Structure formats: C-alpha cells, structure tokens
Amino acid sequence: MEFQKHIIQHTRRLHEALAALNALSGTGTMTLFVTDGMRLLGSLTDGDVRRALLAGISLDAPVREAMHTPARAVTAPAAGPDNVLRYKLLREKGITIVPVIDSDDNIVDMVDLRATRTRLPLSAILMAGGKGERLRPMTLTTPKPLLRIEDKAIIDYNIEALAECGVSDITVTTRYLAEQIHEHFSRPVAGVQVKCVTEDKPLGTIGSAALVRVPADGNTLVMNSDLLTTVSFEDMYLRHIREGADITVAVIPYQVSVPFAIVTTDGPAITGIEEKPSYSYFANAGIYIFANRLLRTLPTDRRTDATDLIAETIAGGGRVVYAPVNGTWLDVGSPADFEQASQLMRHYNNLRGNGV
C-alpha cells in the first residue's frame, strides 16, 4: 500500500496533523505514524489529538507531544513467521494499519489488515489435474476447477482466500484439459499471477508437487482445487508452527451411524451390546501444510499420494498433526455437491448483499 499519507514528522504541528487525519476521513484508517525521518516514534489518532487539547497542549505544539507510544508495529519481513500471531491479535483489537519496521525502527512497509488479513509465510500448490468424472457431463468439456458457482470458478474461491492471507506464490498443477486452466490463469486472479505446471502422466494426489520448485526452507500449503471451504489458513499455520510439525492435515468431523445393535465378544461369550451406536472420526479434508524439505524428496517418475508421504513421515519419526476445520467444507465431487455448493454461495452472497 502507499503508506506515505500515514506518516507525519514529529516536528509538524498538531493543526497540521488534524488536516492530515481529516484527509484520511472515511477510509477507515485514520491513524498517523509519527517519525523522525523514517524512524518510528509513535502513533497519532484524532483521539490522541483531542486528549492533548483537553490537557492544554496548543494546536501549534509539535505532534510528538500528543503521540501515543509505543506504536504497534511488526518487524520486517512483513510475512515473517513471528508476525502471524501478531496480525491476528491486532485485528482482534480493531487495528487496521500496521507499520513494518527494520532493525533500526525505520518504516519499510505497511500492511492494511482490511485488504490482507495476514501475511502467511507460505507458498501454495493447488491440485487441478483430475477428470471430475462424477460430474459428467459438465466436465466433458470443462475441467472441474473451472466449473462456475455463482458466476465464479470453483478454484478462484480458493485463490481469493489465499490472497486474503497474503499468499502470492501460488502454483496450480494440471493435466486434464490443462490448456483451459492455463488460459484462465493467464490473467491475475485476486491480484495474484498464478503459475501453472502440467503433469505428463498421473502422479497421484501429491506427486505433482514435485514439479514445483519450492524453497529449501519454510512450508507450503497443498490443497485440492475443487473444495469450497472457509477453513482458516491462518489458524492452521499457527498450529503447524506451535506444534513444530512436519505435516499438518486439515480434518473434518465424520460420524458413522450403525443401524443395528452391536455386540462385543470374548471368545464365544457376549460381553456387551449397544443399540445403534454412532462413532465419530476425523476425515482428511484434502488440505495440508508440508515442510518444504519433504516436498523436495518427492519423485517425478512415479505416483505418490498424500497418504503415502504422511505414512512415510510418521514411520520416519516425523511429527504429523491435525487441524480441525471450523466452518464450511464441501468437496464438490458430485452433482448433488455441486447443487449444494451453488445454494450455499447464493445464500452467502444474498447475506453479503444485504450487509449481513
């Protein structure tokens, strides 16, 4: 963002600060950051000015006499791992503009938390190579990720959600009707120039990630492209870091109801009986965070499923944790799912249009 309009030198007068704040009126970001050159000294809002005037400070006084210290800021880089929890806490306090400072307290950037909820230090890979056979005939001429729900391609909902979290390094892996997906992403989506790579043979549910050059360090979010979900990528990342995980798997509750009385036995003896029990499990939601060093071990010459890499990591002593999906999760895999997704988004758009 252009942040110069949010900066005022500490020697300027309070009446000048009021004019600068008035220029920000209506933007929802009425905060000035007081600096010496570019070194951050404090922050100033109209409330700070009002309190200074009530305390007898003159409108001709320098703004440093009314500023609030310390100013809330994050340290560069903006997408540093230590900043993610900080962004979340600042949002909860209603703070929308956050300066990014270097080791000398100089402002080098600002983050608008209304436009970008956070800055997750993640790359992302979306799997879009499947044929979507259960959705035929719709997918005979259109790849499933490009099927439109409420006039938007399914995959674009996920691109927008990632962009909202500050993720801009996004790659889509393709195979079936790949040229349509490449054409779709020839233009930016949600301000992101999405990259595409194509499998020359089926590589499984995670194998095509081997075609993407991920950094040696850090983590990458991998997900199916045909999901409609409100999963919090931020909460998932925070759990991944907090648990020191090699892999974090998003999971959804899944309940199995048995329509019969179930008996437990010990040899020929019945030791118990339970009428029509229900069992609760966690099911794989098709959304993962992988340490990049694991993705860099994937072969390019054979099929690898996500479950294979997870099992290998567990067997090798790696740490694999789960993160429950709190919110909507829908795998758009059948005509019934597609209709449900359409109704869901229609309802959501109606609520948003009514200001709810």
Residue, then its C-alpha position, 0 to 999 in steps of 0.5 A: m500500500e502507499f503508506q506515505k499519507h500515514i506518516i507525519q514528522h514529529t516536528r509538524r504541528l498538531h493543526e497540521a496533523l488534524a488536516a492530515l487525519n481529516a484527509l484520511s476521513g472515511t477510509g477507515t484508517m485514520t491513524l498517523f505514524v509519527t517519525d523522525g525521518m523514517r524512524l518510528l516514534g509513535s502513533l497519532t489518532d484524532g483521539d490522541v489529538r483531542r486528549a492533548l487539547l483537553a490537557g492544554i497542549s496548543l494546536d501549534a505544539p509539535v505532534r510528538e507531544a500528543m503521540h501515543t507510544p509505543a506504536r504497534a508495529v511488526t518487524a520486517p519481513a512483513a510475512g515473517p513467521d513471528n508476525v502471524l500471531r501478531y496480525k491476528l491479535l491486532r485485528e482482534k483489537g480493531i487495528t487496521i494499519v500496521p507499520v513494518i519496521d527494520s532493525d533500526d525502527n525505520i518504516v519499510d512497509m505497511v500492511d492494511l489488515r482490511a485488504t490482507r488479513t495476514r501475511l502467511p509465510l507460505s507458498a501454495i500448490l493447488m491440485a487441478g489435474g483430475k477428470g471430475e468424472r462424477l460430474r459428467p457431463m459438465t466436465l466433458t468439456t470443462p475441467k472441474p476447477l473451472l466449473r462456475i458457482e455463482d458466476k465464479a470458478i470453483i478454484d478462484y474461491n480458493i485463490e481469493a482466500l489465499a490472497e486474503c492471507g497474503v499468499s502470492d506464490i501460488t502454483v496450480t498443477t494440471r493435466y486434464l484439459a490443462e490448456q483451459i486452466h492455463e488460459h484462465f490463469s493467464r490473467p491475475v486472479a485476486g491480484v495474484q499471477v498464478k503459475c501453472v505446471t502440467e503433469d505428463k502422466p498421473l502422479g497421484t494426489i501429491g506427486s505433482a508437487a514435485l514439479v514445483r520448485v519450492p524453497a529449501d526452507g519454510n512450508t507450503l500449503v497443498m490443497n485440492s482445487d475443487l473444495l469450497t471451504t472457509v477453513s482458516f489458513e491462518d489458524m492452521y499455520l499457527r498450529h503447524i508452527r506451535e506444534g513444530a510439525d512436519i505435516t499438518v492435515a486439515v480434518i473434518p468431523y465424520q460420524v458413522s451411524v450403525p443401524f443395528a445393535i452391536v455386540t462385543t465378544d470374548g471368545p464365544a461369550i457376549t460381553g456387551i451390546e449397544e443399540k445403534p451406536s454412532y462413532s465419530y472420526f476425523a476425515n482428511a479434508g484434502i488440505y495440508i501444510f508440508a515442510n518444504r524439505l519433504l516436498r523436495t524428496l518427492p519423485t517425478d517418475r512415479r505416483t505418490d499420494a498424500t497418504d503415502l508421504i504422511a505414512e512415510t513421515i510418521a514411520g520416519g519419526g516425523r511429527v504429523v498433526y491435525a487441524p480441525v476445520n471450523g466452518t464450511w467444507l464441501d468437496v464438490g465431487s458430485p452433482a448433488d455437491f455441486e447443487q449444494a455448493s451453488q445454494l450455499m454461495r447464493h445464500y452467502n452472497n444474498l447475506r453479503g448483499n444485504g450487509v449481513 
